[in-house]
Amino acid sequence: MHIDGSSALVTGGASGLGLATARRIIGRGGRVVIADISEEQGGKAVADLGEAARFVRADVTDETAVGQALDAAQELGTLRAVVHCAGRGGDHTRIIDRDRNPGELATFAEVVRVNLLGTYNVLRLAAARLAGNEIVDGDRGAMVLTASVAAFDGQIGQTSYTASKAGVHGMTLVAARDLAGWNIRVNTIAPGIMDTPMLGRLREDIREGLAASVPHPKRLGDPDDFARLAVEMLENPYLNGQTVRLDGALRMAPR
Ligand SMILES: NC(=O)c1ccc[n+]([C@@H]2O[C@H](COP(=O)([O-])OP(=O)(O)OC[C@H]3O[C@@H](n4cnc5c(N)ncnc54)[C@H](O)[C@@H]3O)[C@@H](O)[C@H]2O)c1
């Protein structure tokens, strides 16, 4: 698909990986609607990205709000690309604590609701729009979802986050098969440790330790590393149904 002249929806685009992706899409001549729950960050992002960007306040688990974000993206041009970055961290809960109390069910459900249900909500609502496009270069549209390396090597305390992200990975091939008849491709990025505001809150020595744990290159992932892969996934016509780890060969230890 051609990004140039098309419109894209980037969820979670007010910050981190989504913001870097919005910037790269605009750099290639696309227009972007950022859908995010943070109005403050969304406003700043649009001021930074300029004319080609719009912000719509939308919770990705909300059908009406995502519908409005898709409406706004279709007003900007032909919506051909969706990059779904919105998500939250886990609840850092052990399955049982030191006193043998079982972990909270409500926080587990909330992580899965935002990360997995939110992904399916965006996937289904966006697919319904992309399916109405004319085919250009073989595709009506393309989508990129966001999992995590935790989908494959989740750490202790990450049951909810891992379950939600493994769900996104599992959904990817099914979605690609399901939407193949509509000429819509779906791929997923599983990032390692990326230098986004999520991580910026950590102490400097902890950040340095994390960077040193990456085999090569020995640094945290740059949000633009993610954006480059997202753009490649949108543009490469033969890339479909795939989850790609973006992690500098990192494999997470149990803790
Ligand atoms: N940063 C990392 O190391 C890392 C690693 C693996 C996976 N990820 C995943 O990448 C994605 C982006 O993370 P990031 O590091 O850019 O974080 P970030 O906090 O910088 O950005 C996430 C954005 O999503 C928005 N958001 C959260 N919940 C939302 C909701 N329900 N509806 C709409 N918007 C919502 C936030 O407001 C924020 O702007 C997340 O899915 C995260 O799980 C990040």
The ligand as an SDF file (V2000), in Angstrom:
LIG
                    3D

 44 48  0  0  0  0  0  0  0  0999 V2000
    7.8460    0.6680   25.8040 N   0  0  0  0  0  0  0  0  0  0  0  0
    8.1270   -0.6230   25.8240 C   0  0  0  0  0  0  0  0  0  0  0  0
    9.2040   -1.0610   26.2550 O   0  0  0  0  0  0  0  0  0  0  0  0
    7.1300   -1.6230   25.2650 C   0  0  0  0  0  0  0  0  0  0  0  0
    7.5200   -2.9520   25.1470 C   0  0  0  0  0  0  0  0  0  0  0  0
    6.6320   -3.8950   24.6380 C   0  0  0  0  0  0  0  0  0  0  0  0
    5.3670   -3.4900   24.2590 C   0  0  0  0  0  0  0  0  0  0  0  0
    4.9950   -2.2070   24.3830 N   0  0  0  0  0  0  0  0  0  0  0  0
    3.6330   -1.8470   23.9680 C   0  0  0  0  0  0  0  0  0  0  0  0
    3.6920   -0.7940   23.0470 O   0  0  0  0  0  0  0  0  0  0  0  0
    2.4820   -0.0400   23.1170 C   0  0  0  0  0  0  0  0  0  0  0  0
    2.8320    1.4460   23.2280 C   0  0  0  0  0  0  0  0  0  0  0  0
    3.5440    1.6390   24.4160 O   0  0  0  0  0  0  0  0  0  0  0  0
    4.5160    2.8930   24.6620 P   0  0  0  0  0  0  0  0  0  0  0  0
    5.7640    2.3670   25.2420 O   0  0  0  0  0  0  0  0  0  0  0  0
    4.5490    3.7500   23.4580 O   0  0  0  0  0  0  0  0  0  0  0  0
    3.7420    3.5980   25.8750 O   0  0  0  0  0  0  0  0  0  0  0  0
    3.2690    5.0930   26.1010 P   0  0  0  0  0  0  0  0  0  0  0  0
    2.7220    5.0960   27.4810 O   0  0  0  0  0  0  0  0  0  0  0  0
    4.3320    6.0560   25.7190 O   0  0  0  0  0  0  0  0  0  0  0  0
    2.0600    5.2450   25.0460 O   0  0  0  0  0  0  0  0  0  0  0  0
    0.8610    4.5390   25.1800 C   0  0  0  0  0  0  0  0  0  0  0  0
   -0.2570    5.4550   24.7570 C   0  0  0  0  0  0  0  0  0  0  0  0
   -1.4790    4.6960   24.7940 O   0  0  0  0  0  0  0  0  0  0  0  0
   -2.4940    5.5160   25.3560 C   0  0  0  0  0  0  0  0  0  0  0  0
   -3.5380    4.6560   25.9070 N   0  0  0  0  0  0  0  0  0  0  0  0
   -3.4690    3.8570   27.0050 C   0  0  0  0  0  0  0  0  0  0  0  0
   -4.6440    3.2320   27.1880 N   0  0  0  0  0  0  0  0  0  0  0  0
   -5.4690    3.6470   26.1910 C   0  0  0  0  0  0  0  0  0  0  0  0
   -6.8080    3.3590   25.8400 C   0  0  0  0  0  0  0  0  0  0  0  0
   -7.5490    2.5120   26.5760 N   0  0  0  0  0  0  0  0  0  0  0  0
   -7.3350    3.9510   24.7520 N   0  0  0  0  0  0  0  0  0  0  0  0
   -6.5980    4.8170   24.0080 C   0  0  0  0  0  0  0  0  0  0  0  0
   -5.3230    5.1280   24.2890 N   0  0  0  0  0  0  0  0  0  0  0  0
   -4.7630    4.5500   25.3680 C   0  0  0  0  0  0  0  0  0  0  0  0
   -1.7740    6.3470   26.4160 C   0  0  0  0  0  0  0  0  0  0  0  0
   -2.5150    7.5070   26.7450 O   0  0  0  0  0  0  0  0  0  0  0  0
   -0.4450    6.6410   25.7210 C   0  0  0  0  0  0  0  0  0  0  0  0
   -0.4960    7.8530   24.9890 O   0  0  0  0  0  0  0  0  0  0  0  0
    1.6950   -0.5950   24.3070 C   0  0  0  0  0  0  0  0  0  0  0  0
    0.7240   -1.4910   23.7920 O   0  0  0  0  0  0  0  0  0  0  0  0
    2.7420   -1.3560   25.1030 C   0  0  0  0  0  0  0  0  0  0  0  0
    2.1790   -2.4400   25.8320 O   0  0  0  0  0  0  0  0  0  0  0  0
    5.8410   -1.2470   24.8760 C   0  0  0  0  0  0  0  0  0  0  0  0
  1  2  1  0
  2  3  2  0
  2  4  1  0
  4  5  1  0
  4 44  2  0
  5  6  2  0
  6  7  1  0
  7  8  2  0
  8  9  1  0
  8 44  1  0
  9 10  1  0
  9 42  1  0
 10 11  1  0
 11 12  1  0
 11 40  1  0
 12 13  1  0
 13 14  1  0
 14 15  2  0
 14 16  1  0
 14 17  1  0
 17 18  1  0
 18 19  2  0
 18 20  1  0
 18 21  1  0
 21 22  1  0
 22 23  1  0
 23 24  1  0
 23 38  1  0
 24 25  1  0
 25 26  1  0
 25 36  1  0
 26 27  1  0
 26 35  1  0
 27 28  2  0
 28 29  1  0
 29 30  1  0
 29 35  2  0
 30 31  1  0
 30 32  2  0
 32 33  1  0
 33 34  2  0
 34 35  1  0
 36 37  1  0
 36 38  1  0
 38 39  1  0
 40 41  1  0
 40 42  1  0
 42 43  1  0
M  CHG  2   8   1  16  -1
M  END
$$$$
